[in-house]
Amino acid sequence: MNTRLSDAGASSRVNLSATPNLPYAARAKGVFIYDEDGNDYLDGSAGPMAVSLGHGLPDILDVMREQANEICFAYRTQFNSRSKEALIEALIGLAPEGFDWAFLVNSGSEGTELALRSAIHYWAFKGKPAKVDVLGQSISYHGMTMGSLSMSGHASRRKDYGSLLHEFALGVTPYSFRATQKTDAEYLREVLSSWERVLAEKADTIAGIIVEPVVGAAGGALTPPDGYLSGLRALCDKYDVLLIADEVITGLGRTGTWFGCEHDGVTPDMIVTAKGMSSGYTPMGAVLYHNRVSETFRDVQPQGHTFSGNPLSSAVCLAVVRHMQRTDILENVRARGAQLKAGLERLSRAYPWMADVRGRGLLWGFELLADPVRHTPLATELDASRKFAGHCFNSKLIVYPAGVAPYNNAAIISPPLNITEKEVDILLERLEAGMRGFSKELGLQSP
């Protein structure tokens, strides 16, 4: 018998959720999630940009059952496992040339935190123990642990922790909003000059720079001009600083390449990945190390967590990676990404307040603006992104509200990587229905 918790009377005694008005997810298949009333929601954001292959894939569920029948858990300091070794080998095989080692964690936050610790460890090993700072961009998000949040330029998520966070520099302006109408070349010179000023002043204490190839939750798929990551790589080499690519969102095919850093032909020192490698089927992440960094772990491995590299999650993630390879997922990402881009640009022309469509592969974002030319938000007191996501949800489409104040007016569209041509058409139809509702409530221009 399928007994709900509320049937037992528990909900009358316990505050079960901070968001009590959400529908209950009952089942999911492919790109759709169904609630208990039978409504279908197209998962247009892949949850938080995580469900890379959609829901309920039989081959992944089969592996999950098979591995569970064999062994679910073995502690990494007591046993190795074939599934862990095979997953690490598969991830290294997809990484840029020179990567030769990986350490498995349980989430993206754990991954970026481990990258921070690894950068500090590296410089201590090299006889430079004063290099302990890892810098992030002023608009960025790297996770909710104290170390990962210290590297993040996400004011609303940092505000409760104050002095508990490390005082890492976050003042470097990332490639950003087009309010000044600068060209890509002008932006590139400005942002790289900003980085160089910081590095020239503090190189003796800077262990690394962490950057998202495309800024996700904090920026609404802010996408850099060509040459940004390669320029940053050159500066890191010049000032003896490690480059960490936070590919928790962009990793494993999301931008149309296995890793987002490939777009600029860049080889970082570390790559952090998580969401895409699990497709939401199990909690897991990984830090991949270039051989110039991994050599420092020959005699001592990083400290991990209880569930790091557990056999069950390793087997499931390996099944995700193999499914991607077997189905040539990158080809679909590029084709459907072009289709989605064209649809978003068409809608942007029809609805002028939907501005600055940007992205790569199947990671797209846009701004919700009163004046796209001056980049004026709809209203300073309005959390436009959440209101917009609500209208889309009412139209049975899930989008991801994004951005940080004063630019908390962005939305992300990032469906599962195996979405079909017909399903992209449905996504765009439901998106426009949400846009019409949003336009009507706010009195905005619409066709």
PAPALO-223947 format. One record per residue: y negated, z, x of N, C-alpha, C in turn; residue in one letter. Coordinates in steps of 0.02 Angstrom, whole numbers, padded with zeros to 5 digits, always signed. Layout:
! residues N
YZXYZXYZXa...
***
This chain:
! residues 447
+00060+00000+00042+00000+00000+00000-00062+00000+00044m-00111-00042+00029-00173-00047+00067-00223+00003+00038n-00226+00063+00068-00270+00115+00043-00335+00117+00082t-00390+00110+00048-00455+00115+00082-00471+00188+00095r-00512+00199+00146-00532+00267+00162-00569+00299+00104l-00609+00259+00070-00648+00287+00014-00602+00308-00043s-00543+00276-00049-00497+00294-00102-00473+00365-00096d-00472+00390-00034-00448+00458-00022-00504+00510-00030a-00563+00487-00047-00619+00533-00058-00657+00551+00004g-00639+00520+00062-00672+00539+00124-00745+00520+00125a-00762+00463+00094-00831+00440+00097-00879+00486+00061s-00855+00527+00015-00899+00573-00020-00917+00633+00023s-00880+00643+00077-00891+00702+00119-00921+00685+00188r-00913+00622+00209-00930+00604+00277-00978+00545+00277v-01030+00548+00320-01074+00491+00329-01040+00442+00376n-01009+00392+00348-00966+00347+00387-01004+00295+00425l-01064+00279+00405-01099+00223+00438-01174+00231+00432s-01208+00209+00485-01282+00208+00483-01307+00149+00442a-01263+00103+00426-01281+00044+00387-01235+00039+00326t-01243+00083+00277-01194+00088+00223-01193+00028+00175p-01244-00015+00178-01247-00070+00130-01213-00134+00154n-01183-00132+00212-01149-00191+00237-01084-00203+00197l-01067-00267+00187-01002-00281+00154-00945-00263+00202p-00886-00252+00174-00827-00236+00215-00792-00301+00233y-00783-00311+00299-00745-00369+00322-00671-00357+00306a-00640-00405+00272-00570-00397+00252-00523-00439+00294a-00543-00500+00311-00501-00544+00352-00546-00598+00382r-00517-00635+00429-00555-00689+00461-00507-00744+00484a-00533-00804+00483-00493-00861+00505-00541-00915+00530k-00528-00938+00591-00571-00989+00620-00642-00965+00628g-00690-01002+00601-00761-00982+00607-00785-00942+00547v-00740-00922+00503-00761-00887+00442-00735-00815+00440f-00777-00770+00414-00759-00701+00400-00764-00691+00325i-00716-00658+00295-00713-00648+00223-00721-00574+00207y-00763-00559+00158-00771-00489+00138-00721-00472+00083d-00721-00409+00060-00672-00387+00011-00681-00419-00058e-00739-00450-00069-00750-00485-00132-00734-00560-00127d-00709-00581-00069-00689-00650-00060-00744-00697-00036g-00803-00671-00023-00857-00714+00003-00841-00735+00075n-00856-00797+00091-00845-00821+00159-00912-00827+00196d-00915-00801+00256-00974-00803+00299-00958-00844+00361y-00997-00897+00373-00987-00935+00433-01015-00896+00492l-00973-00883+00542-00992-00840+00599-01033-00881+00648d-01096-00892+00629-01140-00935+00668-01166-00904+00732g-01150-00842+00745-01171-00810+00808-01111-00787+00849s-01050-00800+00824-00989-00774+00857-00994-00699+00867a-01015-00664+00812-01029-00593+00819-01090-00584+00863g-01086-00544+00916-01140-00540+00965-01127-00589+01022p-01119-00653+01006-01104-00706+01055-01038-00691+01091m-00987-00667+01055-00925-00644+01086-00863-00683+01065a-00860-00704+01002-00798-00733+00975-00795-00807+00994v-00776-00820+01056-00782-00887+01083-00733-00937+01053s-00676-00913+01027-00626-00959+00999-00613-00947+00925l-00657-00913+00891-00646-00900+00821-00592-00848+00809g-00575-00839+00747-00532-00784+00727-00461-00809+00710h-00412-00767+00725-00344-00777+00701-00305-00833+00733g-00318-00850+00796-00279-00903+00828-00207-00881+00838l-00159-00918+00812-00089-00896+00815-00063-00886+00885p-00080-00930+00933-00052-00923+01000-00076-00860+01035d-00138-00840+01021-00164-00778+01051-00133-00717+01017i-00125-00719+00952-00094-00664+00916-00020-00657+00936l+00013-00713+00950+00083-00710+00972+00088-00674+01040d+00043-00691+01085+00043-00659+01151+00029-00584+01144v-00017-00567+01099-00033-00497+01087+00029-00458+01065m+00066-00486+01018+00126-00453+00994+00180-00449+01048r+00189-00504+01084+00241-00505+01136+00227-00455+01191e+00164-00452+01213+00146-00404+01266+00152-00332+01241q+00133-00320+01179+00137-00252+01151+00210-00229+01148a+00255-00276+01136+00326-00258+01135+00353-00241+01204n+00320-00266+01256+00343-00253+01325+00310-00190+01352e+00245-00191+01360+00207-00133+01384+00134-00143+01369i+00102-00092+01342+00030-00096+01326-00013-00068+01382c+00010-00014+01413-00033+00021+01459+00005+00043+01521f-00025+00032+01579-00002+00061+01642-00065+00072+01684a-00071+00130+01712-00132+00148+01748-00135+00111+01814y-00193+00083+01829-00200+00036+01884-00185+00066+01952r-00193+00131+01962-00177+00161+02027-00103+00180+02034t-00066+00170+01979+00005+00187+01980+00050+00126+01975q+00025+00073+01942+00065+00012+01934+00019-00049+01936f+00045-00103+01960+00015-00168+01951+00044-00200+01888n+00018-00257+01867+00049-00293+01811+00041-00367+01822s+00091-00405+01800+00089-00478+01807+00032-00509+01767r+00019-00481+01708-00034-00510+01667-00102-00500+01699s-00113-00443+01731-00177-00431+01766-00185-00480+01823k-00133-00488+01864-00138-00534+01920-00149-00606+01898e-00115-00625+01844-00123-00694+01820-00192-00706+01792a-00221-00656+01758-00288-00664+01730-00339-00670+01787l-00334-00627+01837-00381-00631+01893-00376-00699+01927i-00315-00723+01937-00306-00789+01968-00337-00844+01926e-00330-00839+01860-00359-00890+01816-00435-00889+01819a-00465-00830+01818-00538-00824+01820-00566-00850+01886l-00534-00832+01941-00556-00855+02006-00551-00931+02010i-00499-00958+01978-00490-01031+01978-00546-01068+01943g-00581-01035+01896-00635-01067+01859-00703-01056+01892l-00708-01007+01937-00771-00988+01969-00792-01039+02022a-00856-01039+02041-00878-01083+02095-00839-01070+02160p-00841-01118+02204-00805-01114+02268-00828-01052+02308e-00781-01018+02338-00797-00960+02379-00781-00895+02346g-00770-00894+02281-00750-00833+02246-00676-00822+02258f-00658-00760+02275-00587-00748+02292-00560-00681+02268d-00599-00644+02229-00575-00578+02207-00610-00558+02143w-00579-00517+02102-00608-00493+02040-00584-00422+02025a-00624-00386+01988-00604-00320+01964-00615-00319+01889f-00565-00297+01851-00567-00298+01778-00595-00233+01751l-00639-00240+01702-00670-00182+01668-00659-00190+01593v-00695-00149+01554-00683-00148+01482-00739-00178+01440n-00796-00196+01471-00853-00220+01433-00903-00251+01480s-00952-00286+01451-01005-00314+01491-01048-00261+01523g-01062-00206+01487-01102-00152+01516-01068-00122+01577s-01002-00111+01572-00965-00086+01630-00968-00136+01687e-00966-00200+01670-00966-00252+01721-01032-00253+01760g-01088-00252+01725-01152-00254+01761-01163-00190+01800t-01140-00134+01772-01145-00070+01809-01104-00073+01873e-01044-00102+01869-01003-00109+01929-01036-00156+01979l-01068-00208+01956-01103-00253+02001-01159-00217+02038a-01194-00174+02002-01246-00132+02033-01216-00089+02089l-01161-00054+02072-01129-00011+02122-01102-00051+02180r-01077-00111+02166-01049-00152+02219-01104-00176+02267s-01163-00192+02239-01218-00213+02282-01239-00157+02329a-01243-00096+02303-01260-00038+02345-01206-00027+02398i-01143-00031+02377-01087-00023+02424-01090-00076+02479h-01106-00137+02461-01108-00192+02509-01157-00177+02565y-01218-00156+02545-01269-00145+02596-01256-00083+02637w-01225-00033+02607-01204+00025+02647-01153+00004+02699a-01107-00039+02679-01056-00065+02725-01088-00105+02781f-01143-00139+02766-01178-00179+02815-01227-00139+02857k-01229-00073+02847-01273-00031+02887-01344-00029+02863g-01356-00045+02798-01424-00043+02770-01423+00000+02707k-01413+00065+02714-01405+00109+02655-01468+00118+02614p-01526+00098+02640-01588+00104+02601-01593+00052+02546a-01552+00000+02548-01555-00053+02498-01514-00031+02437k-01548-00002+02388-01513+00027+02330-01541+00004+02263v-01595-00035+02263-01625-00057+02200-01597-00125+02179d-01582-00132+02115-01562-00196+02088-01613-00215+02034v-01648-00270+02045-01703-00290+02002-01681-00336+01946l-01713-00327+01888-01701-00372+01832-01766-00403+01809g-01762-00447+01760-01821-00480+01733-01854-00436+01681q-01917-00449+01668-01954-00409+01620-01929-00419+01549s-01898-00476+01536-01865-00489+01472-01792-00503+01488i-01748-00455+01475-01678-00461+01494-01639-00405+01461s-01573-00414+01460-01529-00360+01435-01462-00365+01471y-01443-00309+01502-01382-00308+01542-01333-00253+01521h-01346-00218+01466-01298-00169+01441-01328-00101+01427g-01285-00057+01398-01309+00007+01373-01288+00068+01415m-01252+00058+01470-01243+00115+01516-01309+00127+01552t-01316+00185+01582-01380+00202+01612-01399+00155+01669m-01351+00135+01710-01366+00089+01764-01383+00020+01738g-01343-00006+01692-01356-00073+01666-01421-00075+01627s-01437-00022+01591-01500-00020+01554-01560-00014+01601l-01549+00018+01658-01603+00023+01708-01623-00045+01734s-01577-00092+01734-01592-00160+01758-01618-00205+01703m-01623-00179+01642-01639-00220+01584-01712-00215+01564s-01741-00271+01548-01808-00272+01519-01804-00277+01444g-01783-00222+01413-01775-00221+01340-01803-00154+01316h-01868-00153+01302-01905-00091+01290-01875-00050+01233a-01854-00082+01179-01831-00044+01121-01766-00008+01136s-01725-00034+01181-01662-00001+01198-01671+00050+01255r-01726+00045+01291-01739+00092+01346-01777+00154+01324r-01811+00151+01266-01863+00200+01250-01837+00272+01244k-01774+00282+01225-01749+00350+01214-01728+00386+01278d-01728+00351+01335-01696+00380+01394-01744+00397+01451y-01805+00371+01449-01858+00391+01494-01837+00398+01567g-01846+00458+01594-01834+00470+01665-01761+00469+01684s-01716+00465+01635-01644+00461+01651-01626+00393+01682l-01668+00343+01670-01655+00276+01697-01683+00271+01768l-01650+00230+01809-01676+00216+01876-01742+00179+01870h-01786+00190+01918-01852+00158+01917-01849+00091+01954e-01806+00047+01930-01803-00019+01959-01862-00060+01933f-01884-00108+01974-01939-00151+01953-01917-00199+01898a-01957-00203+01846-01943-00250+01792-02003-00291+01774l-02050-00296+01820-02114-00328+01805-02116-00403+01816g-02064-00432+01843-02065-00504+01856-02060-00542+01790v-02107-00586+01778-02108-00624+01715-02055-00679+01718t-02009-00681+01671-01958-00734+01672-01987-00799+01646p-01950-00854+01655-01967-00914+01620-01975-00893+01547y-02028-00914+01516-02043-00880+01453-02076-00927+01404s-02117-00897+01364-02144-00929+01305-02199-00978+01324f-02206-01030+01283-02249-01086+01301-02321-01076+01277r-02344-01015+01269-02410-01003+01241-02465-01034+01285a-02455-01036+01350-02506-01062+01395-02499-01138+01405t-02447-01167+01374-02437-01239+01378-02428-01264+01450q-02398-01224+01492-02384-01245+01561-02323-01291+01562k-02322-01334+01611-02265-01377+01620-02208-01337+01652t-02148-01366+01650-02091-01333+01682-02104-01322+01756d-02134-01372+01789-02148-01367+01860-02197-01310+01874a-02248-01304+01831-02297-01249+01840-02264-01182+01828e-02223-01177+01777-02186-01115+01764-02142-01096+01823y-02108-01146+01849-02062-01134+01904-02098-01106+01965l-02154-01137+01982-02193-01112+02040-02217-01041+02027r-02239-01027+01966-02267-00962+01950-02215-00907+01953e-02157-00919+01922-02107-00866+01918-02074-00854+01986v-02062-00907+02025-02033-00897+02091-02083-00864+02138l-02147-00879+02130-02198-00844+02170-02200-00770+02152s-02191-00754+02088-02189-00684+02067-02130-00647+02099s-02072-00680+02099-02014-00650+02132-02027-00640+02206w-02057-00689+02238-02067-00684+02311-02115-00628+02328e-02166-00617+02288-02213-00562+02302-02176-00495+02301r-02132-00486+02252-02094-00423+02248-02046-00417+02307v-02011-00471+02323-01962-00468+02377-01995-00457+02445l-02052-00490+02456-02086-00483+02520-02109-00411+02531a-02127-00378+02477-02152-00309+02483-02096-00258+02489e-02039-00270+02455-01989-00217+02449-01919-00237+02471k-01913-00289+02511-01847-00314+02530-01804-00261+02563a-01834-00214+02598-01795-00163+02634-01758-00116+02586d-01779-00113+02523-01747-00068+02475-01710-00106+02420t-01715-00172+02419-01685-00210+02364-01615-00233+02383i-01566-00211+02344-01497-00231+02356-01480-00297+02322a-01509-00309+02263-01492-00370+02227-01540-00385+02171g-01534-00445+02145-01569-00467+02085-01516-00488+02035i-01522-00465+01973-01475-00484+01921-01513-00527+01870i-01481-00581+01850-01515-00628+01805-01464-00660+01758v-01484-00670+01695-01445-00707+01647-01463-00782+01654e-01415-00826+01663-01432-00897+01667-01470-00922+01605p-01454-00895+01547-01494-00904+01486-01502-00835+01456v-01563-00813+01444-01575-00745+01419-01554-00740+01346v-01508-00694+01332-01479-00690+01265-01517-00644+01218g-01491-00583+01208-01517-00539+01156-01591-00523+01165a-01614-00517+01227-01684-00499+01238-01732-00557+01229a-01706-00619+01235-01751-00676+01235-01736-00730+01185g-01681-00724+01148-01666-00776+01100-01650-00843+01133g-01605-00842+01183-01583-00902+01219-01639-00935+01258a-01682-00894+01289-01732-00922+01335-01696-00958+01391l-01714-01020+01402-01678-01064+01448-01724-01086+01504t-01703-01076+01567-01748-01091+01623-01755-01165+01636p-01810-01185+01668-01814-01254+01691-01766-01266+01749p-01747-01328+01758-01704-01345+01815-01737-01322+01880d-01697-01293+01923-01722-01270+01987-01737-01196+01990g-01735-01162+01933-01752-01091+01934-01699-01050+01971y-01636-01058+01951-01584-01018+01983-01575-01037+02057l-01580-01102+02072-01574-01122+02142-01633-01097+02183s-01692-01094+02154-01750-01066+02188-01741-00992+02200g-01714-00957+02151-01701-00886+02159-01647-00873+02211l-01597-00916+02213-01544-00911+02264-01575-00917+02334r-01621-00964+02343-01653-00974+02408-01694-00913+02428a-01728-00883+02380-01767-00822+02395-01722-00764+02414l-01666-00757+02378-01620-00703+02395-01593-00712+02466c-01578-00773+02485-01554-00786+02553-01609-00771+02604d-01670-00790+02588-01726-00779+02634-01739-00706+02647k-01733-00664+02595-01751-00593+02601-01689-00548+02605y-01631-00576+02614-01570-00537+02623-01555-00493+02563d-01550-00525+02505-01538-00491+02441-01481-00527+02406v-01437-00489+02372-01381-00518+02335-01405-00546+02268l-01375-00600+02246-01390-00629+02180-01330-00616+02134l-01343-00582+02078-01292-00566+02029-01305-00607+01966i-01257-00646+01944-01263-00684+01882-01231-00644+01825a-01272-00623+01777-01246-00590+01717-01225-00644+01668d-01160-00659+01669-01133-00711+01626-01090-00681+01570e-01109-00621+01549-01073-00589+01494-01074-00634+01432v-01130-00667+01420-01136-00713+01364-01121-00785+01385i-01149-00807+01441-01144-00878+01459-01077-00896+01490t-01038-00847+01513-00976-00861+01548-00922-00889+01503g-00877-00925+01533-00818-00954+01501-00836-01005+01447l-00879-01052+01465-00888-01112+01424-00946-01113+01376g-00981-01059+01367-01033-01056+01315-01087-01108+01324r-01107-01124+01386-01161-01172+01397-01136-01242+01412t-01071-01253+01407-01043-01320+01419-01014-01327+01489g-01020-01275+01530-00985-01270+01594-00950-01203+01595t-00903-01194+01641-00867-01130+01639-00914-01071+01649w-00963-01079+01693-01013-01027+01703-01082-01058+01702f-01130-01022+01674-01198-01048+01666-01232-01064+01731g-01215-01029+01785-01246-01041+01849-01231-01110+01876c-01178-01142+01850-01160-01209+01874-01212-01261+01856e-01253-01247+01804-01303-01296+01783-01351-01312+01841h-01367-01261+01881-01412-01271+01938-01374-01280+02003d-01307-01284+01999-01268-01291+02060-01272-01230+02105g-01278-01172+02075-01289-01110+02113-01224-01071+02120v-01214-01042+02179-01159-00997+02191-01187-00927+02200t-01181-00882+02150-01205-00814+02158-01159-00775+02205p-01177-00713+02219-01134-00668+02257-01084-00632+02212d-01105-00620+02150-01061-00591+02100-01074-00623+02033m-01022-00628+01993-01028-00652+01924-00997-00598+01879i-01035-00578+01828-01008-00531+01778-00994-00571+01715v-00934-00564+01689-00917-00598+01626-00879-00549+01581t-00879-00562+01516-00846-00516+01470-00832-00549+01403a-00883-00561+01364-00873-00579+01294-00829-00641+01286k-00848-00695+01320-00811-00757+01312-00739-00754+01334g-00724-00713+01385-00655-00711+01410-00608-00674+01363m-00635-00635+01317-00593-00598+01270-00593-00629+01200s-00645-00667+01184-00655-00696+01118-00651-00643+01063s-00665-00581+01080-00665-00527+01030-00596-00501+01013g-00544-00528+01044-00476-00506+01027-00458-00439+01059y-00494-00420+01112-00481-00357+01147-00542-00340+01189t-00556-00276+01201-00612-00260+01245-00593-00273+01318p-00632-00314+01352-00620-00327+01423-00679-00364+01454m-00688-00354+01518-00738-00390+01558-00713-00395+01629g-00753-00427+01671-00733-00435+01741-00794-00446+01784a-00789-00423+01846-00837-00441+01898-00801-00484+01948v-00827-00544+01960-00799-00591+02008-00840-00587+02072l-00807-00587+02130-00841-00577+02194-00832-00637+02239y-00888-00660+02267-00885-00710+02320-00856-00678+02383h-00825-00718+02426-00791-00689+02484-00838-00652+02531n-00903-00669+02530-00949-00633+02574-00960-00561+02550r-00945-00548+02486-00951-00479+02460-00883-00446+02457v-00832-00483+02438-00766-00453+02429-00737-00425+02495s-00760-00450+02551-00735-00425+02615-00750-00350+02623e-00801-00326+02589-00818-00255+02597-00772-00209+02557t-00727-00239+02517-00680-00199+02477-00609-00203+02505f-00601-00225+02566-00534-00231+02594-00499-00163+02600r-00538-00112+02619-00508-00047+02631-00518+00002+02573d-00566-00012+02529-00578+00034+02473-00599-00007+02412v-00564+00002+02356-00581-00035+02295-00631+00005+02254q-00667-00029+02209-00715+00005+02166-00680+00057+02122p-00718+00108+02103-00693+00155+02054-00696+00122+01985q-00641+00126+01948-00639+00095+01883-00636+00146+01827g-00607+00126+01771-00602+00168+01712-00528+00171+01690h-00515+00215+01644-00446+00226+01623-00411+00161+01603t-00445+00120+01564-00412+00061+01536-00425-00003+01576f-00457+00003+01635-00472-00056+01675-00408-00095+01692s-00407-00159+01673-00351-00202+01690-00286-00184+01657g-00289-00153+01598-00226-00135+01564-00186-00198+01545n-00120-00194+01546-00078-00254+01535-00090-00290+01469p-00102-00252+01415-00110-00284+01350-00173-00326+01348l-00230-00297+01367-00293-00335+01366-00291-00393+01415s-00259-00382+01472-00254-00436+01522-00216-00495+01494s-00160-00482+01460-00119-00536+01432-00157-00573+01377a-00194-00536+01336-00232-00568+01281-00287-00612+01310v-00324-00587+01359-00378-00627+01388-00351-00688+01425c-00294-00680+01457-00263-00737+01489-00245-00791+01438l-00221-00770+01379-00206-00817+01326-00269-00853+01302a-00326-00817+01300-00390-00848+01282-00408-00902+01333v-00405-00885+01396-00424-00932+01449-00378-00994+01447v-00314-00982+01440-00267-01039+01440-00277-01083+01379r-00294-01053+01322-00308-01093+01262-00369-01137+01275h-00420-01110+01306-00480-01149+01322-00462-01209+01366m-00422-01196+01417-00403-01250+01463-00359-01302+01428q-00313-01279+01389-00265-01324+01356-00300-01369+01305r-00351-01344+01272-00385-01382+01220-00448-01417+01244t-00461-01414+01309-00520-01446+01339-00583-01425+01301d-00593-01360+01299-00647-01331+01258-00716-01355+01279i-00726-01369+01344-00792-01389+01368-00815-01455+01336l-00769-01501+01324-00787-01564+01292-00812-01551+01222e-00780-01506+01185-00803-01490+01117-00871-01455+01119n-00881-01410+01167-00945-01376+01172-01001-01426+01182v-00991-01473+01226-01044-01522+01239-01057-01567+01178r-01004-01588+01144-01013-01631+01085-01046-01594+01027a-01019-01536+01011-01046-01497+00956-01115-01468+00973r-01126-01454+01037-01191-01431+01058-01245-01483+01047g-01229-01546+01062-01277-01600+01050-01290-01608+00975a-01238-01601+00935-01246-01605+00862-01289-01548+00836q-01277-01488+00861-01316-01430+00838-01388-01435+00861l-01399-01457+00922-01468-01466+00947-01506-01514+00903k-01476-01571+00887-01509-01621+00845-01526-01592+00776a-01480-01553+00748-01492-01523+00682-01548-01472+00684g-01550-01431+00736-01602-01380+00742-01670-01412+00752l-01672-01464+00792-01736-01499+00803-01760-01533+00739e-01714-01559+00699-01733-01589+00635-01763-01536+00589r-01732-01478+00586-01758-01424+00544-01826-01399+00570l-01834-01398+00636-01897-01375+00665-01954-01422+00646s-01940-01486+00641-01992-01533+00620-02010-01523+00547r-01962-01503+00506-01974-01494+00434-02006-01427+00419a-01991-01377+00461-02018-01309+00450-02057-01290+00513y-02123-01300+00514-02162-01292+00575-02159-01221+00605p-02145-01170+00565-02142-01102+00590-02079-01089+00630w-02031-01134+00629-01971-01130+00671-01986-01169+00735m-02001-01133+00789-02030-01165+00848-01988-01154+00910a-02001-01197+00960-01972-01190+01027-01896-01185+01025d-01864-01235+00995-01791-01238+00997-01769-01247+01069v-01724-01204+01093-01703-01206+01163-01631-01183+01170r-01598-01204+01223-01530-01180+01234-01489-01230+01274g-01425-01215+01280-01377-01259+01314-01309-01250+01280r-01270-01304+01279-01203-01300+01252-01203-01276+01180g-01170-01220+01167-01171-01189+01100-01204-01121+01102l-01260-01118+01138-01303-01059+01140-01374-01082+01129l-01399-01074+01067-01465-01100+01048-01507-01045+01016w-01572-01050+01026-01619-01003+00996-01684-01037+00977g-01725-01002+00940-01790-01027+00921-01834-00968+00901f-01900-00981+00897-01949-00931+00878-01970-00939+00806e-01990-00884+00776-02018-00884+00708-02092-00866+00714l-02136-00917+00707-02206-00908+00726-02254-00931+00671l-02310-00894+00666-02362-00915+00620-02399-00975+00646a-02410-00976+00713-02445-01031+00745-02406-01051+00807d-02365-01104+00803-02324-01124+00861-02366-01144+00922p-02426-01171+00911-02468-01193+00967-02492-01133+01007v-02517-01082+00973-02543-01022+01007-02489-00969+01017r-02430-00983+00993-02373-00938+00997-02388-00871+00963h-02417-00875+00903-02436-00815+00866-02379-00791+00823t-02358-00728+00829-02305-00702+00785-02325-00704+00713p-02277-00701+00668-02291-00703+00597-02334-00644+00575l-02318-00584+00599-02358-00524+00586-02335-00471+00634a-02381-00433+00661-02363-00384+00712-02318-00330+00683t-02325-00315+00619-02285-00261+00589-02218-00286+00561e-02206-00350+00565-02147-00380+00534-02093-00392+00587l-02034-00364+00575-01977-00380+00617-01947-00445+00590d-01979-00500+00610-01963-00564+00580-01891-00585+00591a-01865-00570+00650-01797-00593+00666-01746-00562+00619s-01752-00498+00606-01703-00465+00562-01711-00487+00489r-01773-00496+00469-01783-00521+00400-01754-00591+00393k-01764-00633+00443-01736-00700+00442-01660-00698+00441f-01630-00656+00483-01557-00650+00484-01531-00627+00417a-01569-00585+00383-01548-00562+00316-01546-00618+00266g-01595-00662+00268-01595-00719+00222-01537-00766+00238h-01523-00775+00302-01465-00817+00320-01400-00785+00296c-01395-00720+00304-01335-00684+00281-01325-00693+00206f-01379-00690+00169-01375-00701+00097-01351-00772+00081n-01362-00818+00128-01339-00887+00120-01271-00898+00153s-01238-00841+00169-01169-00841+00197-01165-00872+00267k-01218-00861+00306-01219-00881+00376-01240-00821+00418l-01203-00808+00471-01220-00753+00517-01258-00782+00577i-01320-00759+00587-01358-00776+00646-01376-00710+00681v-01398-00714+00744-01411-00654+00783-01486-00645+00793y-01515-00591+00765-01587-00578+00776-01598-00557+00848p-01650-00584+00880-01658-00573+00952-01731-00566+00970a-01742-00546+01033-01809-00540+01059-01831-00468+01069g-01882-00459+01110-01911-00393+01122-01985-00397+01106v-02013-00342+01083-02084-00339+01065-02127-00358+01125a-02181-00395+01116-02207-00420+01051-02175-00485+01028p-02121-00504+01061-02088-00567+01043-02021-00556+01008y-02020-00504+00964-01958-00490+00927-01954-00533+00865n-01959-00597+00876-01962-00646+00821-01920-00707+00836n-01862-00695+00868-01818-00751+00887-01751-00744+00852a-01715-00799+00848-01647-00799+00819-01602-00841+00864a-01538-00821+00866-01489-00856+00907-01435-00886+00862i-01418-00948+00876-01361-00982+00844-01310-00995+00900i-01251-00966+00894-01201-00973+00947-01131-00968+00916s-01110-01019+00881-01045-01016+00846-00986-01018+00895p-00926-01004+00872-00867-01011+00915-00864-01081+00947p-00838-01083+01007-00839-01144+01047-00795-01199+01018l-00748-01181+00975-00703-01232+00945-00725-01251+00874n-00787-01238+00857-00813-01259+00792-00807-01335+00785i-00793-01359+00725-00783-01430+00713-00849-01463+00693t-00848-01530+00692-00907-01568+00671-00926-01550+00600e-00877-01547+00555-00891-01531+00485-00919-01460+00479k-00892-01414+00518-00916-01345+00514-00987-01337+00541e-01007-01378+00590-01077-01378+00613-01122-01402+00557v-01100-01451+00519-01139-01475+00462-01148-01419+00410d-01094-01382+00397-01098-01326+00350-01146-01273+00377i-01142-01259+00442-01187-01210+00473-01260-01230+00462l-01276-01292+00474-01345-01315+00467-01367-01313+00394l-01322-01329+00347-01340-01325+00276-01356-01253+00257e-01314-01206+00279-01326-01136+00262-01387-01109+00298r-01400-01133+00359-01460-01112+00395-01522-01133+00356l-01523-01195+00332-01582-01217+00295-01589-01178+00230e-01535-01160+00198-01540-01119+00138-01572-01051+00155a-01552-01021+00211-01584-00959+00233-01657-00969+00249g-01674-01026+00279-01744-01041+00295-01786-01048+00232m-01758-01078+00181-01795-01085+00118-01810-01017+00088r-01760-00972+00089-01773-00905+00063-01825-00867+00104g-01823-00873+00169-01871-00841+00214-01940-00869+00201f-01945-00935+00196-02009-00968+00182-02040-00943+00117s-01998-00939+00066-02022-00919+00000-02049-00848+00001k-02013-00802+00033-02034-00732+00033-02101-00724+00071e-02109-00761+00127-02168-00751+00169-02223-00801+00154l-02212-00846+00107-02262-00896+00090-02275-00945+00145g-02223-00966+00181-02230-01010+00237-02220-01083+00215l-02244-01129+00257-02239-01200+00241-02166-01222+00244q-02145-01260+00194-02077-01287+00192-02079-01353+00155s-02029-01395+00164-02028-01462+00132-02029-01456+00056p
***
